[in-house]
Amino acid sequence: MQDPAFITTELWNSLGNTILWLFLFVFTMILGGIHFLLAHALVPSIMLNGYLTLRGDARELPSFIKEKEKQIRGALYLGSLFFVSVSILCLVIMISGIDFVAELYDRWYI
């Protein structure tokens, strides 16, 4: 098996950019999942119960919050869609910048 090529400054820069896009992909997917979870599970559960329990104290939800359930859920769904779209963009950018591996290794499949 052949050793990889010498890692130049350009290759380190490409590797750093790829890792940055990978971390941004993971971070935006987590944020998108959190927004979807809030919109799809937590907000309807809170609205159905009609109260919010904080530190053992049950508090009644104000009426203006109960009336805006669809708006709250819609905003959270839009946030989820935004973060998932950004994560797909990060994934595409990361995959398009991975061509430096061909310069580092002679063979892709070892």
Secondary structure, DSSP 4 states (H G I P E B T S, - for coil): -PPPPP--HHHHHHHHHHHHHHHHHHHHHHHHHHHHHIIIIIHHHHHHH-EEEETTEEEEPPHHHHHTHHHHHHHHHHHHHHHHHHHHHHHHHHHHTTTHHHHH-S-S--
